[in-house]
Amino acid sequence: MGTLVNFKNVYLEAFENCRPTFIVVLLKIYSLFSLIMIFMAVYAFIHRAFNGFEF
């Protein structure tokens, strides 16, 4: 659990005192998009591995 809190702190500190604010918003949206894509790739790999699909 401490690792997640550390990642959260690093994420929040990365955007402190950043200007212009619209670029900060775009970067936050992009980081969430990237996180979702990584989770989808991991899910697809696990799904294929456990269901015996050919790669």
N, CA and C atoms as a LAMMPS dump frame, in Angstrom:
ITEM: TIMESTEP
0
ITEM: NUMBER OF ATOMS
165
ITEM: BOX BOUNDS ff ff ff
-5.0000000000000000e+02 5.0000000000000000e+02
-5.0000000000000000e+02 5.0000000000000000e+02
-5.0000000000000000e+02 5.0000000000000000e+02
ITEM: ATOMS id mol type element x y z
1 1 1 N 0.827 -1.193 0
2 1 2 C 0 0 0
3 1 3 C 0.867 1.251 0
4 2 1 N 2.012 1.175 0.643
5 2 2 C 2.907 2.323 0.677
6 2 3 C 3.425 2.695 -0.698
7 3 1 N 3.581 1.7 -1.56
8 3 2 C 4.055 1.972 -2.918
9 3 3 C 3.038 2.801 -3.69
10 4 1 N 1.759 2.492 -3.53
11 4 2 C 0.724 3.259 -4.214
12 4 3 C 0.684 4.7 -3.73
13 5 1 N 0.864 4.888 -2.433
14 5 2 C 0.89 6.243 -1.885
15 5 3 C 2.102 6.997 -2.419
16 6 1 N 3.226 6.301 -2.539
17 6 2 C 4.426 6.931 -3.093
18 6 3 C 4.204 7.338 -4.547
19 7 1 N 3.593 6.471 -5.351
20 7 2 C 3.291 6.818 -6.738
21 7 3 C 2.335 8.001 -6.815
22 8 1 N 1.355 8.031 -5.929
23 8 2 C 0.412 9.148 -5.902
24 8 3 C 1.131 10.446 -5.589
25 9 1 N 2.036 10.425 -4.607
26 9 2 C 2.784 11.629 -4.24
27 9 3 C 3.672 12.102 -5.383
28 10 1 N 4.333 11.183 -6.066
29 10 2 C 5.175 11.55 -7.2
30 10 3 C 4.323 12.152 -8.31
31 11 1 N 3.165 11.549 -8.572
32 11 2 C 2.264 12.048 -9.614
33 11 3 C 1.794 13.464 -9.294
34 12 1 N 1.393 13.692 -8.049
35 12 2 C 0.898 15.02 -7.672
36 12 3 C 2.013 16.063 -7.666
37 13 1 N 3.2 15.686 -7.226
38 13 2 C 4.321 16.627 -7.209
39 13 3 C 4.787 16.988 -8.617
40 14 1 N 4.581 16.09 -9.566
41 14 2 C 5.025 16.355 -10.936
42 14 3 C 4.262 17.517 -11.553
43 15 1 N 3.037 17.747 -11.09
44 15 2 C 2.208 18.786 -11.687
45 15 3 C 2.093 20.036 -10.817
46 16 1 N 2.827 20.11 -9.721
47 16 2 C 2.778 21.306 -8.877
48 16 3 C 3.45 22.471 -9.582
49 17 1 N 2.835 23.628 -9.476
50 17 2 C 3.381 24.89 -9.999
51 17 3 C 3.689 24.829 -11.493
52 18 1 N 2.929 24.039 -12.232
53 18 2 C 3.123 23.966 -13.678
54 18 3 C 2.185 24.958 -14.364
55 19 1 N 2.691 25.621 -15.349
56 19 2 C 1.892 26.554 -16.14
57 19 3 C 2.168 26.294 -17.588
58 20 1 N 1.328 26.465 -18.513
59 20 2 C -0.083 26.834 -18.435
60 20 3 C -0.943 25.66 -17.988
61 21 1 N -2.073 25.979 -17.417
62 21 2 C -2.895 24.937 -16.796
63 21 3 C -3.52 23.997 -17.822
64 22 1 N -3.797 24.471 -19.042
65 22 2 C -4.419 23.568 -20.016
66 22 3 C -3.452 22.46 -20.429
67 23 1 N -2.161 22.736 -20.414
68 23 2 C -1.187 21.686 -20.729
69 23 3 C -1.139 20.662 -19.587
70 24 1 N -1.27 21.132 -18.36
71 24 2 C -1.315 20.219 -17.213
72 24 3 C -2.532 19.305 -17.333
73 25 1 N -3.672 19.865 -17.704
74 25 2 C -4.884 19.054 -17.876
75 25 3 C -4.686 18.031 -18.988
76 26 1 N -4.108 18.455 -20.1
77 26 2 C -3.853 17.515 -21.197
78 26 3 C -2.897 16.4 -20.775
79 27 1 N -1.867 16.734 -20.013
80 27 2 C -0.923 15.714 -19.556
81 27 3 C -1.575 14.739 -18.586
82 28 1 N -2.46 15.233 -17.728
83 28 2 C -3.168 14.342 -16.806
84 28 3 C -4.103 13.406 -17.561
85 29 1 N -4.797 13.941 -18.567
86 29 2 C -5.681 13.099 -19.378
87 29 3 C -4.854 12.051 -20.123
88 30 1 N -3.71 12.454 -20.671
89 30 2 C -2.849 11.516 -21.39
90 30 3 C -2.301 10.435 -20.459
91 31 1 N -1.94 10.809 -19.24
92 31 2 C -1.422 9.813 -18.307
93 31 3 C -2.507 8.808 -17.926
94 32 1 N -3.74 9.257 -17.753
95 32 2 C -4.833 8.326 -17.463
96 32 3 C -5.119 7.426 -18.667
97 33 1 N -5.079 8 -19.866
98 33 2 C -5.261 7.207 -21.078
99 33 3 C -4.185 6.127 -21.186
100 34 1 N -2.947 6.497 -20.905
101 34 2 C -1.843 5.536 -20.969
102 34 3 C -2.023 4.43 -19.942
103 35 1 N -2.464 4.776 -18.748
104 35 2 C -2.698 3.791 -17.705
105 35 3 C -3.79 2.815 -18.125
106 36 1 N -4.855 3.331 -18.715
107 36 2 C -5.939 2.464 -19.187
108 36 3 C -5.443 1.526 -20.283
109 37 1 N -4.631 2.029 -21.19
110 37 2 C -4.108 1.192 -22.268
111 37 3 C -3.194 0.093 -21.723
112 38 1 N -2.386 0.403 -20.728
113 38 2 C -1.523 -0.61 -20.117
114 38 3 C -2.363 -1.689 -19.458
115 39 1 N -3.416 -1.287 -18.714
116 39 2 C -4.282 -2.269 -18.076
117 39 3 C -4.999 -3.136 -19.114
118 40 1 N -5.399 -2.546 -20.238
119 40 2 C -6.04 -3.334 -21.291
120 40 3 C -5.072 -4.347 -21.883
121 41 1 N -3.821 -3.968 -22.072
122 41 2 C -2.826 -4.891 -22.618
123 41 3 C -2.557 -6.038 -21.65
124 42 1 N -2.457 -5.733 -20.368
125 42 2 C -2.234 -6.778 -19.36
126 42 3 C -3.436 -7.706 -19.297
127 43 1 N -4.635 -7.129 -19.332
128 43 2 C -5.846 -7.949 -19.322
129 43 3 C -5.898 -8.866 -20.531
130 44 1 N -5.598 -8.337 -21.718
131 44 2 C -5.633 -9.153 -22.936
132 44 3 C -4.62 -10.287 -22.858
133 45 1 N -3.431 -10.008 -22.349
134 45 2 C -2.421 -11.048 -22.218
135 45 3 C -2.873 -12.136 -21.25
136 46 1 N -3.388 -11.738 -20.096
137 46 2 C -3.843 -12.721 -19.098
138 46 3 C -5.024 -13.518 -19.647
139 47 1 N -5.937 -12.858 -20.312
140 47 2 C -7.102 -13.542 -20.881
141 47 3 C -6.672 -14.591 -21.895
142 48 1 N -5.753 -14.222 -22.777
143 48 2 C -5.259 -15.181 -23.779
144 48 3 C -4.469 -16.317 -23.124
145 49 1 N -3.7 -15.996 -22.096
146 49 2 C -2.884 -17.031 -21.447
147 49 3 C -3.766 -18.064 -20.732
148 50 1 N -4.811 -17.618 -20.082
149 50 2 C -5.644 -18.558 -19.322
150 50 3 C -6.697 -19.251 -20.164
151 51 1 N -7.052 -18.692 -21.306
152 51 2 C -8.077 -19.329 -22.139
153 51 3 C -7.494 -20.13 -23.299
154 52 1 N -6.19 -20.194 -23.381
155 52 2 C -5.563 -21.053 -24.374
156 52 3 C -5.623 -20.546 -25.798
157 53 1 N -5.82 -19.269 -25.984
158 53 2 C -5.825 -18.741 -27.34
159 53 3 C -4.397 -18.765 -27.888
160 54 1 N -4.29 -18.92 -29.181
161 54 2 C -2.975 -18.902 -29.805
162 54 3 C -2.506 -17.463 -29.965
163 55 1 N -1.209 -17.279 -29.799
164 55 2 C -0.645 -15.935 -29.94
165 55 3 C -0.224 -15.695 -31.357
